[in-house]
């Protein structure tokens, strides 16, 4: 078999992504058909920038979901004679495997295409969830700080500023350094940080259904049971069913990302709360005799959703870049991990001779972050119309 040209490579790559194209077509068809009933999400499709950003983010999200169907080779397997093979190089002895390295081989003869596809799963299994927990922590602390003010606000703001005073990369180096990983600090921090989302959801539901004890007890009980189950599995790997779990390396990265992002979210939520708490509808809720937690969770927070949704998209992009930076420096992830930062670092050593090994994951990282930024711009544009 002869080496493939770029047109043939593009055609084969497009065929491998058929599950993604089909799922994207379905999502777009349903979303556009019912966009007037989907709130802010539906209005994204009225913005060309937002639509383009959503398409890029959806593409990589579905790629991570269908990665096992898309890859052509085992992303960890080394194939004889394929070291630094250029794109489109056929295998000398396919022996039942896919006969070509579509985007070439890396410095130790692994398939660049398969590693880039699987790298999307590595990145997207951390970034969105780390951003979500960061937001829950920031909201849980920012709402009372802005609403009550006083010494609580002063103390929490001081702690947030203390964390933000450290250079981000230096803080990451400290949190994921091998010596730190051998101590109890990462597990202790994870135990404290991961319990905040459980408390946040408990307070949220308790405030909403306080006057309906039956529903309140059901919802709060479900949150506590599931939350403690997930917490014990993620932090201590103590889930007997093996559903919740996280390797020590990933746990350290997760904790570092949450710890770095939460203070910034806190500052945003606090500032929004200071503004919204002076609005008439908040005064009306106070006049009705609503409790402070109900007012914070169900009067102030919903009216701050526009800026928070926009920042959430941007935060995932920042987190993706930070994860890539950690992988580039070989911190927090296993050396053979196909995450984009690690593969860029592996490929940069031969960048002038065999650039494909570094350019493919670099382009993947760039396109995902670009999509998140464009989506955030579209959401911001549409939210300003409210």
C-alpha positions in Angstrom: 0.0 0.0 0.0 1.3 3.4 -1.0 1.5 6.4 1.3 -1.8 8.4 1.3 -2.0 12.0 0.0 -3.6 14.8 2.0 -6.9 14.5 0.3 -7.1 10.8 1.1 -6.1 11.4 4.7 -8.8 14.1 5.1 -11.4 11.7 3.7 -10.4 8.9 6.0 -10.3 11.2 9.0 -13.8 12.5 8.1 -15.1 8.9 7.9 -13.7 8.1 11.3 -15.6 11.0 12.8 -19.0 9.8 11.3 -20.5 9.1 14.8 -19.6 12.7 15.8 -21.1 14.2 12.6 -24.3 12.2 13.0 -24.7 13.2 16.7 -23.9 16.9 15.9 -26.6 16.9 13.1 -29.1 15.5 15.5 -28.3 18.0 18.3 -28.4 21.0 15.9 -31.7 19.8 14.3 -33.4 19.4 17.7 -31.9 22.6 19.2 -32.8 24.8 16.3 -36.3 23.4 16.0 -37.1 24.1 19.7 -34.7 27.0 20.3 -37.5 29.4 21.4 -38.3 27.0 24.3 -34.7 26.5 25.4 -34.0 29.9 27.0 -30.5 31.3 26.8 -29.2 28.1 25.3 -31.6 28.3 22.4 -30.8 31.9 21.8 -27.1 31.0 21.2 -28.3 29.8 17.7 -29.3 33.4 16.9 -25.6 34.4 17.2 -23.2 33.3 14.4 -20.3 33.6 16.8 -22.1 31.6 19.5 -23.2 28.9 17.0 -19.7 28.5 15.7 -18.3 28.2 19.3 -21.0 25.7 20.2 -20.2 23.6 17.2 -16.5 23.4 18.1 -17.3 22.6 21.8 -19.9 20.0 20.8 -17.5 18.5 18.3 -14.8 17.9 21.0 -17.4 16.8 23.6 -18.8 14.2 21.2 -15.3 13.2 20.2 -14.5 12.5 23.9 -17.7 10.5 24.2 -17.2 8.4 21.0 -13.4 8.2 21.3 -13.4 4.4 21.4 -15.3 4.3 18.1 -13.1 6.9 16.4 -9.6 5.8 17.2 -7.8 3.7 14.6 -5.2 2.2 17.0 -4.5 1.7 20.6 -3.2 5.1 21.7 -0.6 3.5 24.0 0.6 0.8 21.5 3.9 1.1 19.7 4.1 -0.2 16.2 7.4 -1.4 14.8 9.0 0.8 12.1 6.4 3.6 12.6 8.7 5.9 14.7 8.2 9.5 13.5 6.3 8.2 10.5 4.8 11.1 8.4 1.0 11.4 8.0 -0.6 8.7 5.8 2.1 6.2 6.3 0.9 2.6 5.9 1.9 0.0 8.4 4.5 -2.5 7.2 2.4 -5.4 8.6 -1.2 -4.5 9.5 -2.0 -7.9 10.8 -5.7 -7.1 11.3 -5.1 -3.5 12.5 -6.1 -0.3 10.7 -3.6 -0.2 7.9 -2.5 3.4 8.1 -1.3 5.9 10.7 -3.6 8.7 9.4 -1.7 11.6 11.1 1.6 9.9 11.4 3.6 8.4 14.3 5.3 10.0 17.3 8.8 9.6 18.6 8.1 6.2 20.1 5.9 4.9 17.2 2.4 5.6 18.6 -0.5 6.8 16.4 -0.8 10.6 16.6 -4.4 10.6 15.4 -5.6 8.1 18.1 -3.7 9.9 20.8 -5.2 13.3 19.9 -8.7 11.8 19.9 -8.2 10.1 23.2 -6.6 13.2 24.5 -10.0 15.0 24.2 -11.4 12.5 26.7 -8.5 13.1 29.1 -9.0 16.8 29.0 -12.8 16.9 29.1 -13.1 14.4 32.0 -11.4 17.0 34.2 -11.9 20.6 32.9 -15.8 20.9 33.0 -16.2 19.1 36.3 -13.3 21.0 37.9 -14.9 24.3 36.7 -18.3 23.2 38.0 -17.0 22.4 41.5 -15.0 25.7 41.5 -18.2 27.5 40.7 -20.2 25.7 43.5 -17.5 26.7 46.0 -17.2 30.2 44.7 -21.0 30.7 44.8 -21.4 29.0 48.2 -18.9 31.5 49.7 -19.5 34.5 47.5 -23.3 34.8 48.1 -23.1 35.1 51.9 -20.0 37.3 51.7 -21.8 39.8 49.5 -25.2 39.5 51.1 -24.2 39.7 54.8 -21.0 41.8 54.4 -19.2 42.7 57.6 -16.5 40.5 59.1 -17.6 37.5 57.1 -17.0 39.4 53.9 -13.7 40.8 55.1 -12.4 37.4 56.1 -13.4 35.5 53.0 -12.1 38.2 50.7 -8.8 38.2 52.5 -8.4 34.5 52.0 -9.4 34.7 48.3 -6.9 37.5 47.8 -4.2 35.5 49.6 -4.7 32.6 47.1 -4.8 35.0 44.1 -1.6 36.6 45.2 0.4 33.5 44.2 1.4 33.1 40.6 -0.9 30.5 39.1 1.9 28.3 37.6 3.9 28.4 40.8 0.9 27.4 42.8 0.3 24.5 40.4 3.9 23.4 40.7 3.6 23.4 44.5 0.3 21.5 44.6 1.2 18.7 42.2 4.9 18.3 43.0 5.8 14.7 43.7 6.9 15.5 47.3 3.5 17.0 48.0 1.7 14.1 46.5 3.3 11.8 49.0 1.8 13.7 51.9 -1.8 13.9 53.2 -2.3 17.4 51.9 -4.0 16.6 48.5 -6.4 14.2 50.2 -7.2 16.7 53.0 -7.8 19.5 50.5 -9.9 17.2 48.4 -12.0 16.2 51.4 -12.6 19.9 52.3 -13.2 21.2 48.7 -15.4 18.3 47.6 -17.8 18.6 50.6 -18.7 22.1 49.6 -20.8 21.1 46.6 -22.8 18.7 48.8 -23.5 21.5 51.3 -24.3 23.9 48.5 -27.0 21.6 47.0 -28.4 20.7 50.4 -28.9 24.4 51.3 -30.2 25.1 47.8 -33.0 22.5 48.0 -33.7 23.1 51.7 -34.3 26.8 51.0 -36.5 26.0 48.0 -38.7 23.3 49.6 -38.6 24.4 53.3 -42.4 24.8 53.5 -42.9 21.4 51.9 -41.2 19.0 54.3 -42.0 15.8 52.4 -40.3 17.0 49.2 -37.5 18.7 51.1 -36.6 15.5 53.0 -36.7 13.4 49.8 -34.5 15.7 47.8 -32.1 16.6 50.6 -31.8 13.0 51.6 -31.0 11.9 48.0 -28.3 14.6 47.7 -26.7 13.6 51.0 -26.7 9.9 50.1 -25.3 10.4 46.6 -23.0 13.1 47.7 -21.4 11.2 50.5 -21.1 8.1 48.3 -19.4 10.1 45.6 -17.2 12.0 48.1 -15.9 8.8 49.7 -15.1 7.3 46.4 -13.4 10.3 44.8 -11.4 11.4 47.8 -10.6 8.1 49.5 -11.3 5.5 46.7 -13.7 3.9 49.3 -16.6 3.2 46.9 -17.3 -0.6 47.2 -19.1 -0.6 43.9 -16.2 1.1 42.1 -18.4 3.7 40.3 -16.8 6.7 41.9 -13.0 6.8 41.9 -10.0 8.9 40.8 -6.4 8.0 40.5 -4.0 9.9 42.8 -2.5 11.8 39.9 -5.8 13.0 38.6 -7.0 13.8 42.1 -4.0 16.1 42.6 -4.6 17.9 39.3 -8.3 18.2 40.1 -7.7 19.7 43.5 -5.1 22.1 42.1 -7.5 23.4 39.4 -10.4 23.8 41.9 -8.2 25.5 44.5 -6.9 28.0 41.9 -10.2 28.8 40.2 -12.6 29.0 43.2 -11.2 32.4 44.6 -11.8 34.1 41.2 -15.4 32.8 41.0 -15.9 34.0 44.6 -14.8 37.5 43.7 -17.2 37.5 40.7 -20.2 36.2 42.7 -19.5 38.6 45.6 -19.4 41.6 43.3 -22.7 40.5 41.6 -24.3 39.9 45.0 -23.3 43.4 46.3 -25.1 44.9 43.3 -28.2 42.7 43.2 -29.0 42.8 46.9 -30.0 46.4 46.5 -32.7 45.6 43.9 -36.4 46.0 44.6 -37.3 42.3 44.2 -34.8 41.4 47.0 -36.4 44.0 49.2 -39.8 42.6 48.3 -38.6 39.1 49.3 -37.3 40.4 52.6 -40.7 42.1 53.2 -42.5 38.8 52.6 -40.4 37.3 55.4 -38.2 35.0 53.2 -35.1 33.7 54.9 -31.6 34.9 53.8 -30.6 31.6 52.2 -33.8 31.6 50.1 -33.1 35.1 49.0 -29.5 34.3 48.1 -30.2 31.0 46.3 -33.5 31.8 44.6 -33.6 35.6 44.2 -30.0 36.8 43.8 -28.4 33.7 42.1 -30.9 33.3 39.2 -30.5 37.0 38.4 -26.7 36.6 38.3 -26.9 33.6 35.9 -26.0 35.5 32.7 -22.5 36.6 33.7 -21.9 33.4 35.6 -22.7 31.2 32.6 -20.4 33.2 30.4 -17.6 33.0 32.9 -18.2 29.3 33.3 -17.5 28.7 29.6 -14.4 30.9 29.8 -13.3 29.1 33.0 -13.4 25.7 31.2 -11.2 27.2 28.6 -8.7 28.5 31.2 -8.8 25.2 32.9 -8.1 23.4 29.6 -5.0 25.6 29.1 -3.8 25.0 32.6 -4.2 21.2 32.2 -2.2 21.5 29.0 0.5 23.4 30.7 0.7 20.8 33.5 0.9 18.0 30.9 3.5 19.9 29.0 5.7 20.1 32.1 5.0 16.4 32.9 3.2 17.3 36.2 0.1 15.6 37.7 -0.5 13.1 34.9 1.1 9.7 34.0 4.0 10.0 31.6 2.2 7.8 28.9 -1.0 9.9 29.1 -2.4 11.0 25.7 -3.6 14.3 27.1 -2.7 17.2 24.7 -0.2 18.9 27.0 1.9 15.7 27.3 1.8 14.9 23.6 2.8 18.5 22.7 5.8 18.2 25.0 6.7 14.8 23.5 6.5 16.2 20.0 8.3 19.5 20.5 11.7 17.9 20.7 11.5 17.1 17.0 9.4 20.0 16.0 11.6 21.2 13.2 12.0 17.7 11.7 8.7 16.0 12.4 6.2 18.7 13.3 3.0 16.7 13.0 3.4 15.0 16.4 3.2 18.4 18.2 1.0 20.3 15.8 -2.0 17.9 15.9 -2.6 18.1 19.7 -1.7 21.8 19.7 -4.4 22.5 17.1 -6.8 20.4 19.0 -6.2 22.3 22.2 -6.4 25.6 20.4 -9.7 24.8 18.6 -11.4 23.7 21.9 -10.4 26.8 23.7 -11.4 29.0 20.7 -14.8 27.3 20.7 -15.3 28.0 24.4 -14.3 31.6 24.0 -16.7 32.1 21.0 -19.5 30.3 22.9 -18.9 32.6 25.8 -19.0 35.7 23.5 -22.3 34.4 22.0 -23.8 33.8 25.4 -22.7 37.3 26.6 -24.2 38.9 23.5 -27.6 37.1 24.0 -27.7 37.6 27.8 -27.4 41.4 27.3 -30.7 41.3 25.5 -32.6 40.3 28.6 
